[in-house]
Amino acid sequence: MLTAMTKDPYRVIDKNLDISSLPTYPVDAELSGSFFKSELKKYTKELGELQHQLFAEDRQSLLVIFQAMDAAGKDSTIRAVMRGVNPAGCEVYSFKKPSSRELDHDFLWRTTRSMPERGRIGVFNRSYYEETLVVRVHTDYLKAQRLPALPDDLEHLWQERFESINDLERHMTRNGTTIVKFWLNVSKDEQKRRFLSRLDEPHKHWKFSAADVKERAYWDDYMHAYQEMLRATSTGYAPWYTIPADNKKYMRMVVAKVMVETLRRMNPQYPKVQAAEREKFAAMRQQLETESIERSA
């Protein structure tokens, strides 16, 4: 049985992936919401400890990418999973509509500028993958990019972008950045329920956009774009995980679990102090203890 408690159940490894076969609801039906919540708490605690080691080591970094349809829960998942992480060692970027300056560069420029420094966790709420998703669904957006030329068959463009992304991610991993990518897989029915909830509850009105509802008309086009993206860019060095998103507690637990397991494999270590430095510590300790005695005398 497929279960989030087993190793890498949602990792994409099939280049012929059928997106319609992927679960949007927990397959661990026998487990309760309280269990998901307690597991999340356990993982967020360990995540905080591992991030502290990563920050102290200052040799590696972790890039976490979230992609999803609207209302899948990207913001709340990032907030819930990262709550135990020291803000000094984590940076979250949300990429919206590109600016005129960003459009004057290649499609990878604006996100590459925000890659995490050594010792830090970088979180991308949407990313360069939008250039193979929303732009693929709405090809008129390409006009604003003023590309030198477009192929007669746009399929070639998307394949070229997949190649560029894979090359970038391979380069990043070679230089110390581990990459893990989450597609939060919400069903169309659950998205509708969440949109209605935003309309029913005044404190959620700020989350609602008429454009979000308009995009539902392109649902099948988006699913095709996601399927092609997952097939082409889930690699051994930068894997995709398709996380069921109809139950938020379950989704957050699984995301936290995958992040913790990723950091465990990275195995960050506290820097070791050389013998010469340890000898200095003894002298410093003596100085501090003498200072304490003198002050009390």
C-alpha positions in Angstrom: 0.0 0.0 0.0 1.2 3.5 -0.9 1.8 5.3 2.4 3.5 8.5 3.5 5.1 6.6 6.3 7.2 4.6 3.8 10.2 5.8 1.9 9.7 8.4 -1.0 6.1 7.4 -1.8 5.4 10.6 -3.8 8.7 11.0 -5.6 8.3 11.3 -9.3 10.4 8.7 -11.1 8.2 7.7 -14.0 8.9 9.6 -17.2 5.5 8.3 -18.5 3.7 9.7 -15.4 -0.1 9.9 -15.7 -1.1 12.8 -13.6 -4.7 11.8 -13.4 -3.7 8.7 -11.4 -2.1 10.7 -8.6 -4.0 10.9 -5.3 -5.2 14.2 -4.1 -6.4 12.9 -0.7 -4.4 11.0 2.0 -3.9 7.3 1.1 -3.3 6.7 4.9 -7.1 6.7 5.5 -6.7 4.9 8.8 -4.6 7.7 10.3 -6.2 10.7 12.0 -5.7 14.4 11.8 -4.3 14.5 15.3 -1.6 12.0 14.2 -0.7 14.2 11.2 -0.4 17.2 13.6 1.8 15.4 16.1 4.0 14.1 13.4 4.3 17.6 11.9 5.4 18.9 15.3 8.1 16.2 15.6 9.4 17.0 12.1 9.4 20.8 12.5 11.5 20.4 15.7 14.0 18.3 13.9 14.0 20.6 10.9 14.9 23.5 13.2 17.8 21.5 14.6 19.1 20.4 11.2 18.8 24.0 9.9 20.9 25.2 12.8 23.6 22.7 11.9 23.4 23.7 8.2 23.8 27.4 9.2 26.8 26.7 11.4 28.5 24.5 8.8 28.1 27.2 6.1 29.1 24.9 3.2 25.8 23.7 1.8 22.4 25.1 1.1 18.8 23.8 0.5 16.4 25.1 -2.1 12.8 24.2 -1.7 10.3 24.9 -4.5 6.5 24.9 -4.2 4.2 24.8 -7.2 0.5 24.3 -7.2 -2.9 25.5 -8.5 -4.5 28.4 -6.6 -5.8 27.5 -3.1 -3.7 24.4 -2.8 -2.1 25.7 0.4 1.4 26.8 -0.5 1.5 29.8 1.9 0.0 27.9 4.8 2.3 24.9 4.3 5.4 27.1 4.1 4.3 28.9 7.3 3.5 25.6 9.2 6.6 23.7 8.1 9.1 26.5 8.6 7.8 27.7 11.9 10.7 26.1 13.9 13.4 27.5 11.6 15.6 30.4 12.6 14.6 33.3 10.3 18.3 34.3 10.0 18.9 31.0 8.2 15.9 31.0 5.9 14.7 33.2 3.0 11.3 32.9 1.4 10.6 34.4 -2.1 7.2 34.7 -3.7 7.4 35.2 -7.5 4.4 37.0 -9.0 4.0 38.6 -12.4 7.4 39.6 -13.8 8.4 43.3 -13.8 9.5 45.1 -16.9 13.1 44.9 -15.7 12.8 41.1 -15.2 11.3 40.7 -18.7 14.4 42.4 -20.1 16.4 39.3 -19.0 16.2 35.6 -19.7 13.4 33.7 -17.9 15.8 32.3 -15.3 17.4 35.6 -14.3 15.0 36.8 -11.5 14.9 33.5 -9.6 18.7 32.8 -10.0 19.4 36.1 -8.2 17.5 34.7 -5.2 19.2 31.3 -4.8 20.1 30.5 -1.2 23.5 31.4 0.2 25.6 28.7 1.8 24.3 27.7 5.1 20.7 28.7 4.4 17.4 27.3 3.3 15.7 29.1 0.4 12.0 28.7 -0.3 10.5 29.6 -3.6 6.7 30.1 -3.6 6.3 29.6 -7.3 9.4 29.7 -9.4 11.0 29.6 -12.8 8.6 26.7 -13.5 5.9 29.3 -14.1 7.5 29.8 -17.4 6.5 26.2 -18.4 3.1 26.4 -16.8 1.1 29.7 -16.9 3.1 30.8 -19.9 2.4 27.5 -21.6 -1.3 27.8 -20.9 -1.4 31.5 -21.9 1.0 31.7 -24.8 0.2 35.4 -25.4 2.4 36.1 -22.4 5.4 35.3 -24.6 4.8 38.6 -26.5 6.0 40.6 -23.4 9.2 38.6 -23.3 10.4 39.9 -26.6 12.3 36.8 -27.5 14.6 37.0 -30.6 12.6 34.2 -32.3 9.9 31.7 -31.6 9.8 28.2 -33.1 6.9 27.4 -35.4 6.0 24.6 -33.0 6.0 25.9 -29.4 6.6 22.3 -28.1 10.2 23.0 -29.0 10.3 26.1 -26.7 8.9 24.2 -23.7 11.5 21.4 -24.3 14.3 23.9 -24.5 13.1 25.5 -21.2 13.0 22.1 -19.5 16.6 21.6 -20.7 17.7 25.0 -19.4 16.1 24.3 -16.0 17.7 20.9 -15.7 21.1 22.4 -16.6 20.6 25.1 -14.0 19.6 22.6 -11.3 22.5 20.3 -12.1 24.9 23.3 -11.8 23.4 24.3 -8.5 23.7 20.8 -7.0 27.3 20.5 -8.2 28.0 23.7 -6.3 26.5 22.6 -2.9 22.8 23.4 -3.3 20.4 20.5 -2.7 17.1 21.0 -4.5 13.7 19.5 -3.5 10.5 20.4 -5.3 6.9 20.0 -4.2 3.8 20.0 -6.4 0.8 20.3 -4.1 -1.9 18.3 -5.9 -5.3 19.7 -5.0 -8.4 18.4 -6.7 -10.7 20.7 -8.7 -13.6 20.0 -6.3 -11.5 20.9 -3.3 -10.3 24.1 -4.9 -13.9 25.1 -5.5 -14.8 24.4 -1.9 -11.9 26.6 -0.7 -12.8 29.4 -3.1 -16.4 29.3 -1.7 -15.0 29.4 1.8 -13.0 32.5 1.0 -16.3 34.1 -0.2 -18.2 33.0 2.8 -15.7 34.2 5.4 -15.0 38.0 5.5 -11.5 37.5 7.0 -10.6 35.5 3.9 -11.8 38.0 1.3 -8.3 39.3 0.8 -7.3 35.9 -0.5 -9.9 35.9 -3.2 -9.3 37.0 -6.8 -11.7 36.8 -9.7 -8.7 35.8 -11.8 -8.4 32.6 -9.8 -11.9 31.5 -10.7 -11.3 32.4 -14.4 -8.2 30.1 -14.4 -10.4 27.2 -13.5 -11.6 27.2 -17.1 -8.1 26.1 -18.1 -7.8 23.3 -15.5 -7.2 20.6 -18.1 -4.6 22.7 -19.8 -2.8 23.2 -16.5 -2.9 19.5 -15.7 -1.3 18.8 -19.1 1.4 21.4 -18.4 2.1 20.0 -14.9 2.3 16.5 -16.3 4.9 17.5 -18.9 6.8 19.5 -16.3 7.0 16.6 -13.9 8.0 14.1 -16.5 10.8 16.3 -17.9 12.3 17.8 -14.8 12.1 15.3 -11.9 15.7 14.1 -11.8 17.9 12.3 -9.4 19.6 15.5 -8.4 16.4 17.6 -8.2 13.3 15.4 -7.6 9.7 16.4 -7.7 7.3 15.1 -5.0 3.5 15.2 -5.8 1.9 15.7 -2.5 -1.9 15.1 -2.0 -3.3 18.5 -1.0 -7.0 18.0 -0.3 -6.1 17.5 3.4 -3.9 20.3 4.6 -2.7 18.5 7.8 -1.6 15.5 5.9 0.1 17.6 3.2 2.1 19.7 5.8 3.2 16.5 7.6 4.5 14.9 4.4 6.3 18.1 3.2 8.0 18.4 6.6 9.0 14.7 6.5 10.5 14.9 3.0 12.4 18.1 4.0 13.8 16.5 7.2 14.9 13.3 5.3 16.5 15.5 2.6 18.5 17.4 5.3 19.5 14.1 7.0 21.0 13.0 3.7 22.8 16.3 3.4 24.2 15.5 6.9 25.3 19.0 7.9 28.0 19.1 10.6 29.0 21.6 13.2 32.5 22.9 12.4 35.3 21.2 14.2 37.6 23.4 16.3 41.3 22.8 15.6 43.7 21.9 18.4 45.4 25.3 18.4 42.0 27.0 18.9 41.1 24.6 21.8 44.3 25.6 23.5 43.2 29.2 23.3 39.9 28.3 24.8 41.6 27.1 28.0 43.3 30.5 28.3 40.1 32.3 27.6 38.2 30.2 30.2 40.9 31.0 32.8 40.7 34.7 32.0 36.9 34.7 32.3 36.9 32.8 35.6 39.6 35.1 37.1 37.5 38.1 36.0 34.5 36.6 37.8 36.5 36.1 41.0 37.9 39.6 41.0 34.5 41.1 40.6 33.1 39.2 43.6 36.1 40.1 45.8 
